[in-house]
Amino acid sequence: MRLDNFDLNLLVAFDVLLQERNVTRAAKRLNVTQAAMSASLKRLRDSFQDDILTQHGKKMVPTAHAIDLAPRVSEMILHLRSLISSGRGFDAATSDRRFWISASDYITTVLVVPFLDILQREAPNIRLDISLPTNESGALLSNGELDLLLGPEEFLEAEHPREALFEERHVVVGWSGNPLMQRPLTADGFFNSGHVAVQVDHRNSFIERALETYGKERRIEITAPSFIQAPWLIPGTMRLALMHERLARIVAPAASLTIAEPPIDLPVMQEMMQFHPSREMDEAVIWLRRKLKQVAQNSTQA
């Protein structure tokens, strides 16, 4: 196969076909007709002298050769996209780049929301697509479908570069009418109270993981699916919750909550941002990382 006769767009079709294993879904993702996607699959078969996908009942199954090619093709696409974007240069004032970011509602509230002021002033045409972290976020990053993954260091992918944003403490919050919050909180008072805990996509949060090693269980009465919901399940009750300090200071006044120091030693959380190696020299992503670090530094100094 001569490279000068090969349409590089077929690599994108190959990548999506291997992910979806379905011609119709692949066509929908690439915004082409099913006939066009079928034609791309035929050209791929001719180029690689391999079936790529074979029909087994109602499913399409990749061949051994296609499975072997898949990670190399994905990596090649990422580097080609990086090469093209670096050649265009980046001007924040005129760019209409869309950034794909995975971030919890906590990090969105304390970091991304303040960043929007910078966007409005310096890059009014840039768009953000923010998704909540899931068990698939690491795979999306590896496939080049995310520009940034924001989260605690413990939840990041080992093989991709990362940068520190800020350190975060956890504090205890309770309803301002809770007598327990009117005096210094003790370990007994903490553990004898009912609690609101958070699981994101059915996974324990950083602080829940940390408490698993403490050796004493809390009485968890409510489990919330997001950090921003948890404080609103406390007012008018005797429940407590452990919250990120930055988020607690934002939400506490509106939710009639009192903030207390934890009566037990808790680890400090290192909030990070991670990106694929192909994005490391992408001028737009470099700009985004620099601005987020600027916001993070300002929040640390506040």
C-alpha positions as a Markdown table, in Angstrom:
| # | Residue | x | y | z |
|---|---|---|---|---|
| 1 | Met | 0.0 | 0.0 | 0.0 |
| 2 | Arg | 1.5 | 3.4 | -1.1 |
| 3 | Leu | 1.1 | 6.1 | 1.5 |
| 4 | Asp | 0.5 | 8.8 | -1.1 |
| 5 | Asn | -2.6 | 6.8 | -2.2 |
| 6 | Phe | -4.0 | 6.4 | 1.3 |
| 7 | Asp | -6.7 | 8.7 | 2.7 |
| 8 | Leu | -5.6 | 9.6 | 6.2 |
| 9 | Asn | -9.3 | 10.2 | 7.1 |
| 10 | Leu | -9.7 | 6.5 | 6.9 |
| 11 | Leu | -7.7 | 6.2 | 10.1 |
| 12 | Val | -10.4 | 8.3 | 11.9 |
| 13 | Ala | -13.0 | 5.9 | 10.5 |
| 14 | Phe | -11.0 | 2.9 | 11.6 |
| 15 | Asp | -10.6 | 4.3 | 15.1 |
| 16 | Val | -14.3 | 5.0 | 15.5 |
| 17 | Leu | -15.4 | 1.7 | 14.0 |
| 18 | Leu | -13.2 | -0.2 | 16.4 |
| 19 | Gln | -14.6 | 1.7 | 19.3 |
| 20 | Glu | -18.3 | 1.4 | 18.3 |
| 21 | Arg | -18.1 | -2.0 | 16.5 |
| 22 | Asn | -21.2 | -0.9 | 14.7 |
| 23 | Val | -21.4 | 0.9 | 11.3 |
| 24 | Thr | -24.5 | 2.8 | 12.1 |
| 25 | Arg | -23.2 | 4.2 | 15.4 |
| 26 | Ala | -19.8 | 5.0 | 13.9 |
| 27 | Ala | -21.5 | 6.9 | 11.1 |
| 28 | Lys | -23.6 | 8.9 | 13.6 |
| 29 | Arg | -20.4 | 9.8 | 15.6 |
| 30 | Leu | -18.7 | 11.1 | 12.5 |
| 31 | Asn | -21.8 | 12.7 | 11.1 |
| 32 | Val | -21.8 | 10.8 | 7.8 |
| 33 | Thr | -24.3 | 8.5 | 6.2 |
| 34 | Gln | -24.3 | 4.8 | 6.9 |
| 35 | Ala | -23.5 | 4.2 | 3.2 |
| 36 | Ala | -20.4 | 6.5 | 3.5 |
| 37 | Met | -19.3 | 4.6 | 6.6 |
| 38 | Ser | -19.8 | 1.2 | 4.9 |
| 39 | Ala | -17.7 | 2.5 | 2.0 |
| 40 | Ser | -14.9 | 3.6 | 4.4 |
| 41 | Leu | -14.9 | 0.1 | 5.9 |
| 42 | Lys | -14.6 | -1.4 | 2.5 |
| 43 | Arg | -11.6 | 0.8 | 1.7 |
| 44 | Leu | -10.0 | 0.0 | 5.0 |
| 45 | Arg | -10.4 | -3.7 | 4.2 |
| 46 | Asp | -8.8 | -3.2 | 0.8 |
| 47 | Ser | -6.0 | -1.1 | 2.2 |
| 48 | Phe | -5.1 | -3.4 | 5.1 |
| 49 | Gln | -5.9 | -6.6 | 3.3 |
| 50 | Asp | -8.0 | -7.6 | 6.3 |
| 51 | Asp | -11.7 | -7.8 | 7.2 |
| 52 | Ile | -11.2 | -5.4 | 10.2 |
| 53 | Leu | -14.7 | -6.2 | 11.5 |
| 54 | Thr | -16.5 | -9.5 | 10.9 |
| 55 | Gln | -20.2 | -10.3 | 11.5 |
| 56 | His | -21.0 | -12.8 | 14.2 |
| 57 | Gly | -24.7 | -13.0 | 14.7 |
| 58 | Lys | -26.0 | -9.5 | 15.5 |
| 59 | Lys | -22.5 | -8.3 | 16.5 |
| 60 | Met | -19.5 | -7.1 | 14.6 |
| 61 | Val | -16.2 | -8.4 | 16.1 |
| 62 | Pro | -12.7 | -7.0 | 15.3 |
| 63 | Thr | -10.2 | -9.2 | 13.7 |
| 64 | Ala | -6.9 | -10.0 | 15.5 |
| 65 | His | -5.0 | -7.7 | 13.1 |
| 66 | Ala | -7.5 | -4.8 | 13.8 |
| 67 | Ile | -7.1 | -5.2 | 17.6 |
| 68 | Asp | -3.3 | -5.1 | 17.1 |
| 69 | Leu | -3.6 | -2.0 | 15.0 |
| 70 | Ala | -6.1 | -0.1 | 17.1 |
| 71 | Pro | -3.8 | 1.4 | 19.8 |
| 72 | Arg | -1.3 | 2.4 | 17.2 |
| 73 | Val | -3.9 | 4.1 | 15.0 |
| 74 | Ser | -5.4 | 6.0 | 18.0 |
| 75 | Glu | -1.9 | 7.2 | 19.0 |
| 76 | Met | -1.2 | 8.3 | 15.4 |
| 77 | Ile | -4.5 | 10.3 | 15.2 |
| 78 | Leu | -3.6 | 12.1 | 18.4 |
| 79 | His | -0.2 | 13.1 | 17.1 |
| 80 | Leu | -1.6 | 14.2 | 13.8 |
| 81 | Arg | -4.2 | 16.4 | 15.5 |
| 82 | Ser | -1.5 | 17.9 | 17.7 |
| 83 | Leu | 0.6 | 18.6 | 14.6 |
| 84 | Ile | -2.2 | 20.3 | 12.8 |
| 85 | Ser | -3.3 | 22.4 | 15.8 |
| 86 | Ser | 0.3 | 23.5 | 16.6 |
| 87 | Gly | 0.7 | 24.6 | 13.0 |
| 88 | Arg | -2.3 | 26.9 | 13.2 |
| 89 | Gly | -1.1 | 28.8 | 16.2 |
| 90 | Phe | -3.4 | 29.9 | 18.9 |
| 91 | Asp | -4.9 | 33.4 | 19.6 |
| 92 | Ala | -7.2 | 33.3 | 22.6 |
| 93 | Ala | -9.0 | 36.5 | 21.6 |
| 94 | Thr | -10.2 | 35.1 | 18.2 |
| 95 | Ser | -10.2 | 31.3 | 18.8 |
| 96 | Asp | -13.4 | 29.3 | 18.8 |
| 97 | Arg | -11.8 | 26.2 | 20.1 |
| 98 | Arg | -13.9 | 23.8 | 22.1 |
| 99 | Phe | -12.2 | 22.3 | 25.2 |
| 100 | Trp | -13.4 | 18.9 | 26.5 |
| 101 | Ile | -12.9 | 18.7 | 30.2 |
| 102 | Ser | -13.8 | 16.1 | 32.8 |
| 103 | Ala | -14.4 | 17.7 | 36.2 |
| 104 | Ser | -16.6 | 17.1 | 39.3 |
| 105 | Asp | -19.2 | 19.6 | 40.3 |
| 106 | Tyr | -16.8 | 20.6 | 43.2 |
| 107 | Ile | -13.9 | 21.5 | 40.9 |
| 108 | Thr | -16.3 | 23.1 | 38.5 |
| 109 | Thr | -17.6 | 25.3 | 41.3 |
| 110 | Val | -14.3 | 26.3 | 42.8 |
| 111 | Leu | -12.1 | 26.5 | 39.7 |
| 112 | Val | -14.0 | 26.5 | 36.4 |
| 113 | Val | -16.6 | 29.1 | 37.5 |
| 114 | Pro | -14.0 | 31.7 | 38.4 |
| 115 | Phe | -12.2 | 30.9 | 35.2 |
| 116 | Leu | -15.3 | 32.0 | 33.2 |
| 117 | Asp | -14.4 | 35.6 | 34.0 |
| 118 | Ile | -11.1 | 35.1 | 32.2 |
| 119 | Leu | -12.9 | 33.5 | 29.3 |
| 120 | Gln | -15.3 | 36.4 | 29.0 |
| 121 | Arg | -12.5 | 39.0 | 29.0 |
| 122 | Glu | -9.8 | 37.2 | 27.0 |
| 123 | Ala | -11.4 | 34.5 | 24.9 |
| 124 | Pro | -15.1 | 35.2 | 24.4 |
| 125 | Asn | -15.5 | 32.6 | 21.6 |
| 126 | Ile | -14.0 | 29.7 | 23.3 |
| 127 | Arg | -16.4 | 26.9 | 24.4 |
| 128 | Leu | -16.2 | 24.4 | 27.2 |
| 129 | Asp | -17.8 | 21.0 | 27.2 |
| 130 | Ile | -17.7 | 19.7 | 30.9 |
| 131 | Ser | -18.5 | 16.2 | 31.8 |
| 132 | Leu | -18.7 | 14.6 | 35.2 |
| 133 | Pro | -15.9 | 12.0 | 35.9 |
| 134 | Thr | -16.9 | 8.3 | 35.5 |
| 135 | Asn | -15.1 | 5.0 | 35.3 |
| 136 | Glu | -14.6 | 5.7 | 31.6 |
| 137 | Ser | -12.9 | 9.1 | 32.0 |
| 138 | Gly | -9.4 | 7.6 | 31.9 |
| 139 | Ala | -10.2 | 5.8 | 28.7 |
| 140 | Leu | -11.6 | 9.0 | 27.1 |
| 141 | Leu | -8.4 | 10.8 | 28.0 |
| 142 | Ser | -6.3 | 8.0 | 26.5 |
| 143 | Asn | -8.4 | 8.1 | 23.3 |
| 144 | Gly | -7.9 | 11.8 | 23.0 |
| 145 | Glu | -11.5 | 12.6 | 23.6 |
| 146 | Leu | -10.7 | 14.8 | 26.6 |
| 147 | Asp | -8.3 | 17.8 | 26.7 |
| 148 | Leu | -8.1 | 17.9 | 30.5 |
| 149 | Leu | -9.0 | 15.5 | 33.3 |
| 150 | Leu | -9.3 | 17.4 | 36.6 |
| 151 | Gly | -9.3 | 15.5 | 39.8 |
| 152 | Pro | -7.4 | 14.2 | 42.9 |
| 153 | Glu | -4.0 | 12.7 | 42.3 |
| 154 | Glu | -5.2 | 9.3 | 43.4 |
| 155 | Phe | -7.8 | 9.1 | 40.6 |
| 156 | Leu | -5.5 | 10.0 | 37.7 |
| 157 | Glu | -4.0 | 7.7 | 35.0 |
| 158 | Ala | -0.4 | 6.6 | 35.6 |
| 159 | Glu | 0.9 | 6.9 | 32.1 |
| 160 | His | -0.1 | 10.5 | 31.2 |
| 161 | Pro | 1.5 | 13.9 | 32.3 |
| 162 | Arg | -0.1 | 15.9 | 35.0 |
| 163 | Glu | 0.3 | 19.3 | 36.8 |
| 164 | Ala | -0.6 | 20.3 | 40.3 |
| 165 | Leu | -3.4 | 22.9 | 40.8 |
| 166 | Phe | -3.8 | 23.3 | 44.5 |
| 167 | Glu | -4.0 | 21.5 | 47.9 |
| 168 | Glu | -7.4 | 21.1 | 49.5 |
| 169 | Arg | -8.4 | 20.4 | 53.1 |
| 170 | His | -11.6 | 18.8 | 54.2 |
| 171 | Val | -13.8 | 20.4 | 57.0 |
| 172 | Val | -16.9 | 19.3 | 58.8 |
| 173 | Val | -20.2 | 21.1 | 58.1 |
| 174 | Gly | -23.4 | 20.9 | 60.0 |
| 175 | Trp | -26.7 | 22.8 | 60.3 |
| 176 | Ser | -26.2 | 26.1 | 62.3 |
| 177 | Gly | -29.0 | 25.0 | 64.6 |
| 178 | Asn | -27.3 | 21.8 | 65.5 |
| 179 | Pro | -26.1 | 22.1 | 69.2 |
| 180 | Leu | -23.1 | 20.0 | 68.3 |
| 181 | Met | -21.8 | 22.8 | 66.1 |
| 182 | Gln | -22.0 | 25.4 | 68.9 |
| 183 | Arg | -19.0 | 24.0 | 70.6 |
| 184 | Pro | -15.6 | 22.4 | 69.6 |
| 185 | Leu | -16.4 | 19.2 | 67.8 |
| 186 | Thr | -15.1 | 16.0 | 69.4 |
| 187 | Ala | -14.3 | 12.7 | 67.8 |
| 188 | Asp | -17.1 | 11.1 | 69.7 |
| 189 | Gly | -19.6 | 13.7 | 68.6 |
| 190 | Phe | -18.4 | 13.3 | 65.0 |
| 191 | Phe | -18.7 | 9.5 | 64.9 |
| 192 | Asn | -21.9 | 9.4 | 66.9 |
| 193 | Ser | -23.7 | 11.7 | 64.5 |
| 194 | Gly | -25.5 | 10.7 | 61.3 |
| 195 | His | -23.6 | 11.6 | 58.1 |
| 196 | Val | -24.0 | 12.5 | 54.5 |
| 197 | Ala | -21.4 | 10.9 | 52.2 |
| 198 | Val | -20.7 | 11.3 | 48.5 |
| 199 | Gln | -20.1 | 8.7 | 45.8 |
| 200 | Val | -19.3 | 9.9 | 42.3 |
| 201 | Asp | -20.4 | 7.4 | 39.7 |
| 202 | His | -20.7 | 4.8 | 42.5 |
| 203 | Arg | -17.1 | 5.4 | 43.5 |
| 204 | Asn | -16.0 | 6.6 | 46.9 |
| 205 | Ser | -14.6 | 10.1 | 46.9 |
| 206 | Phe | -11.1 | 10.9 | 48.1 |
| 207 | Ile | -12.2 | 11.6 | 51.7 |
| 208 | Glu | -14.3 | 8.4 | 51.8 |
| 209 | Arg | -11.3 | 6.4 | 50.7 |
| 210 | Ala | -9.2 | 8.1 | 53.4 |
| 211 | Leu | -11.7 | 7.3 | 56.1 |
| 212 | Glu | -11.7 | 3.6 | 55.2 |
| 213 | Thr | -8.2 | 3.4 | 56.6 |
| 214 | Tyr | -9.1 | 5.3 | 59.8 |
| 215 | Gly | -10.5 | 2.2 | 61.6 |
| 216 | Lys | -13.8 | 3.6 | 62.8 |
| 217 | Glu | -17.0 | 3.8 | 60.7 |
| 218 | Arg | -19.4 | 6.7 | 60.6 |
| 219 | Arg | -23.1 | 6.2 | 60.5 |
| 220 | Ile | -23.9 | 7.2 | 57.0 |
| 221 | Glu | -27.6 | 8.0 | 56.6 |
| 222 | Ile | -27.6 | 9.5 | 53.1 |
| 223 | Thr | -25.3 | 8.9 | 50.2 |
| 224 | Ala | -25.4 | 11.7 | 47.6 |
| 225 | Pro | -24.2 | 11.4 | 43.9 |
| 226 | Ser | -22.5 | 14.8 | 43.8 |
| 227 | Phe | -20.6 | 17.1 | 46.1 |
| 228 | Ile | -22.9 | 20.1 | 45.5 |
| 229 | Gln | -26.0 | 18.1 | 46.6 |
| 230 | Ala | -24.5 | 17.0 | 49.9 |
| 231 | Pro | -24.7 | 20.3 | 51.8 |
| 232 | Trp | -28.4 | 20.7 | 51.0 |
| 233 | Leu | -29.2 | 17.5 | 52.7 |
| 234 | Ile | -28.1 | 18.8 | 56.1 |
| 235 | Pro | -30.1 | 22.0 | 57.0 |
| 236 | Gly | -32.8 | 21.3 | 59.7 |
| 237 | Thr | -31.1 | 17.9 | 60.7 |
| 238 | Met | -28.4 | 16.7 | 63.1 |
| 239 | Arg | -26.4 | 15.2 | 60.2 |
| 240 | Leu | -22.8 | 16.2 | 59.5 |
| 241 | Ala | -20.7 | 16.0 | 56.3 |
| 242 | Leu | -17.1 | 16.3 | 55.3 |
| 243 | Met | -16.6 | 18.8 | 52.6 |
| 244 | His | -13.8 | 20.4 | 50.6 |
| 245 | Glu | -13.0 | 23.6 | 52.5 |
| 246 | Arg | -13.3 | 25.8 | 49.4 |
| 247 | Leu | -16.7 | 24.5 | 48.5 |
| 248 | Ala | -17.9 | 24.6 | 52.1 |
| 249 | Arg | -17.0 | 28.3 | 52.3 |
| 250 | Ile | -19.0 | 29.0 | 49.2 |
| 251 | Val | -22.1 | 27.0 | 50.1 |
| 252 | Ala | -22.3 | 27.5 | 53.9 |
| 253 | Pro | -23.9 | 30.9 | 54.1 |
| 254 | Ala | -26.7 | 30.0 | 51.6 |
| 255 | Ala | -27.4 | 26.7 | 53.3 |
| 256 | Ser | -27.3 | 27.9 | 56.9 |
| 257 | Leu | -24.3 | 25.7 | 57.7 |
| 258 | Thr | -21.6 | 26.0 | 60.3 |
| 259 | Ile | -18.0 | 24.9 | 59.5 |
| 260 | Ala | -15.9 | 23.1 | 62.0 |
| 261 | Glu | -12.4 | 21.7 | 62.1 |
| 262 | Pro | -12.3 | 17.9 | 61.8 |
| 263 | Pro | -11.7 | 16.3 | 65.2 |
| 264 | Ile | -9.5 | 13.6 | 63.5 |
| 265 | Asp | -6.4 | 13.8 | 61.3 |
| 266 | Leu | -7.3 | 13.8 | 57.6 |
| 267 | Pro | -4.9 | 13.8 | 54.6 |
| 268 | Val | -4.6 | 16.8 | 52.4 |
| 269 | Met | -6.0 | 16.3 | 48.9 |
| 270 | Gln | -3.8 | 17.3 | 45.9 |
| 271 | Glu | -6.0 | 18.5 | 43.1 |
| 272 | Met | -4.4 | 17.9 | 39.7 |
| 273 | Met | -5.0 | 18.4 | 36.0 |
| 274 | Gln | -4.0 | 15.6 | 33.5 |
| 275 | Phe | -3.7 | 15.6 | 29.7 |
| 276 | His | -2.6 | 13.2 | 27.0 |
| 277 | Pro | 1.1 | 13.5 | 25.9 |
| 278 | Ser | -0.1 | 14.7 | 22.4 |
| 279 | Arg | -1.7 | 17.7 | 24.1 |
| 280 | Glu | 1.5 | 18.7 | 26.0 |
| 281 | Met | 2.7 | 21.1 | 23.2 |
| 282 | Asp | -0.8 | 22.1 | 22.0 |
| 283 | Glu | -0.7 | 25.9 | 22.3 |
| 284 | Ala | -4.4 | 26.1 | 23.2 |
| 285 | Val | -4.2 | 23.5 | 25.9 |
| 286 | Ile | -1.1 | 25.2 | 27.3 |
| 287 | Trp | -3.0 | 28.4 | 27.5 |
| 288 | Leu | -5.9 | 26.7 | 29.2 |
| 289 | Arg | -3.6 | 25.0 | 31.7 |
| 290 | Arg | -1.8 | 28.3 | 32.5 |
| 291 | Lys | -5.1 | 30.1 | 33.1 |
| 292 | Leu | -6.5 | 27.4 | 35.3 |
| 293 | Lys | -3.3 | 27.4 | 37.4 |
| 294 | Gln | -3.6 | 31.2 | 37.6 |
| 295 | Val | -7.2 | 30.9 | 39.0 |
| 296 | Ala | -6.0 | 28.1 | 41.4 |
| 297 | Gln | -3.1 | 30.3 | 42.7 |
| 298 | Asn | -5.5 | 33.2 | 43.3 |
| 299 | Ser | -7.9 | 30.9 | 45.3 |
| 300 | Thr | -5.0 | 29.7 | 47.4 |
| 301 | Gln | -4.0 | 33.2 | 48.3 |
| 302 | Ala | -7.5 | 34.4 | 49.0 |
